[in-house]
Amino acid sequence: MRILVAVLALAFTMSAANIRLYLKDGGHQMVREYQVLEDRVKYYSTERGDWEEIPLEMVDLKRTKAEAAQAEADRKREQAESAEEDKAEADAAREVQNVPKEPGVWWVDGTELKPVKSAEMKVNTNKRRQILKVMSPLPLIPGKATVEIDGAAATMKIAPGRPEFYLRLSAEEPFAIVKITPMKNVRIVEKVAVIPVTNEYMEERQPVEIFRRQVGEGLYKIWPQKPMDPGEYAVIQYDDGKVKLQVWDFAIANPVLPGDPSKKK
């Protein structure tokens, strides 16, 4: 009769590692699993490697079940997070394979990679303007100058937010995202002060704080740490002190507000 009652009794079995079977006196047993029988709890002790029993009235089942349920929920959450991370890594690997092999910058627009056009720069010394050749920096006379791009605005418009870019370097040089300043029909990338006698170049920029992650040889993924305000920007590769830059310009567009007819195409 006792065996029949035991079979028909409520049985609760947990099969997770290192469950705490709490006791009402404040202690606990570390168990691999346990079963609630008629008037006792049968458990497998991880400490002694054997099945043991304890009176049901000595066990704090409510606390035991609550902790076990929380542990199971945490395990499922960790599994889901791990699956999401694996998927993100796989998606990123596929995305990297699609980045062209030549040096340049590409904006990640959803599932597309859109090339950012390289801009031609000029140095303005207030006396004359010269084209700045990337591989051959210009010698400047002492004084002040600006590195400029023709045109009041970039042709590539990007929605407000935190856009992501891939940058494939042409050489192992520093790079950044900078804010550039529109001035009449040009945009100023940086200001340059040429120190007399030494002819050293002091370059002044407006860098944007970014995250960067290397995803391949000479290939980086970069994105701003904070949402970018509307305005003119550029990704640049540079060699400090030589006025030697490569620039890929873009604009963060003003947001389109609902009901604003002036912002409609």
Secondary structure, DSSP 8 states (H G I E B T S, - for coil): -HHHHHHHS-------SSEEEEBTTS-EEEEEEEEE-SSEEEEEETTTTEEEEEEGGGB-HHHHHHHHHHHHHHHHHHHHHHHHHHHHHHHHHHHHHTS-SSSEEEEEETTEEEEE-B--EEEE-SS-EEE-BTTB-----SEEEEEEEESSS-S-EE-SB---EEEE-SSS--EEEEEEEEETTEEEEEEEEE-TTT--EEEE--EE-EEEEEEETTEEEEEESS-B-SEEEEEEEEETTTTEEEEEEEEE-----TT-GGG--
